[in-house]
Each structure stands twice: as structure tokens, then as C-alpha cells.
Amino acid sequence: MSDDNKEYDGIRYRVEEKSPLVFRVLYAVLVIWGVCFMGYFLFSGWSSHAEYAEIKKAKEARLAAEKLKGGEATAVSTGKESKTTDLAALGKEEFAKRCASCHGADAKGSIGPDLTGKKFKYGKSAPEVTRSIEEGRPGGMPSFKSELSTEKLQGIVQYVLSL
């Protein structure tokens, strides 16, 4: 090993004054792209809430058009009485399909709040829970009014209240 030639194990060490041109160009392009990207999304007024509202509005318009054409989905009438245990079992299945992704499979909370507690932010009675599911809540809870039949909705309510 020779310190004079800067050679170590047969490998010569060469001090570079500048990085390769291709790296400097790529870095400059990345910085310019980053500044443009941040400027667009920070100052353009774009928001995922606005996008969600737009999609929801389009879906509601489509459902209203189907309703006018007579293609309305048949929902279970509210006059039918179902057993609470049947509703809770149906609700458990619907909860697993629609709610578990946010509230967790055990309903202990994930993105959404814990549903096993004694109190809910908007109330823990059947009408209040039904309203939360039907209309949604600010901060992430979407509305399921147009997606659930009355029986499925009441099943989810019964299941949530049984937790």
C-alpha cells in the first residue's frame, strides 16, 4: 500500500472535483419538478374532500336518474319486522364488508373511531347511529344512504350497538 500514489489493494483512488453532469441535470430537474408539484397542490385549491364531494354528487345524480327511469332497487319495507338476532348477524356481515376497513375488524378503531366504547361522539342511541351511517359525518365518515337497504342499515346499527 502506497500513500503517495493513493493506491489501496491495487485500486487507484481518484478525487473528483464535480459530480457527473448527468447527476447534476437529474437533480436540477427533480428540484424543479418538486417546486412545481408543491406549488400546484398547495396553491391551486385542490382537495380530496372536493373530489369526494364531486364523486358523491355524480353518484347521487346517477341514482336519481335511475329512479326516474323506474330502475329503482327494491329495498325491504320498513313495515316488516325482523328478529334482532337476524339483523345483528346481517349487520355483522355488512360491517365486515363496508366498515371494517376504517373501524377495524374488531371495531376497536383504525382510521375511524373505536365503536366498542361507552360513548360515541354523536351519540350511541339507535337513531343517532342510524343517522351517522346514513348521512355520514365530517372528517371522513361517508354517507351510506344510497348504498344500504333499510334491513342492512338496521342490521349494522344493531351490530354496532351490541358491541
C-alpha positions, -999 to +999 in steps of 0.1 A: +000+000+000+014+033-010+001+066+003+019+086-023+000+071-052-032+067-033-034+031-043-050+006-020-051-031-028-045-024-064-073+002-067-063+037-075-082+065-057-092+094-079-105+126-064-134+140-084-139+178-083-175+177-096-202+151-098-210+137-133-231+160-154-260+136-158-265+135-120-264+173-118-290+176-146-313+149-130-310+167-096-320+200-111-349+185-130-361+168-097-359+201-078-378+220-105-405+193-106-408+192-068-413+230-066-439+229-094-457+200-078-459+217-044-469+250-059-498+234-078-512+214-050-507+239-023-519+270-041-544+256-066-572+249-041-572+211-049-585+190-020-595+153-017-627+165+001-638+184-030-630+154-052-650+132-029-680+156-029-679+157-067-679+119-070-707+117-044-728+143-063-723+124-096-734+091-079-765+107-064-774+122-098-770+088-114-792+072-088-818+099-092-818+093-130-822+055-124-851+062-100-869+083-126-865+056-152-880+030-129-848+011-122-850+017-085-835-011-064-861-028-042-854-022-006-870-041+023-901-022+035-899-007+070-932-024+079-916-058+081-904-068+115-872-088+116-857-105+146-829-086+163-806-116+162-811-119+124-804-082+119-773-083+141-760-113+121-767-095+088-752-064+103-720-082+113-716-094+077-722-059+063-699-044+089-671-067+077-677-057+041-681-019+045-670-007+079-640-029+090-616-012+066-619+020+087-631+009+121-611-023+123-623-060+121-628-059+159-644-024+157-616-011+181-608+017+156-582+022+130-588+052+107-622+056+121-631+058+158-634+029+183-670+016+183-667-005+214-667+024+238-695+035+261-700+068+243-698+080+207-691+115+196-725+119+180-745+097+205-749+059+210-787+055+205-802+037+176-815+069+158-781+087+163-761+057+150-785+053+121-781+090+112-743+087+113-744+058+089-770+073+066-757+108+064-721+104+072-701+127+095-675+154+088-639+143+089-641+111+069-673+091+076-691+087+042-728+085+037-742+051+030-779+062+025-780+052-012-759+020-008-777+002+020-812-012+022-832-005+053-827-040+066-789-039+061-787-004+077-807-016+107-785-047+109-754-026+111-770-004+137-779-034+158-745-049+155-727-017+164-750-012+194-743-048+205-705-042+207 
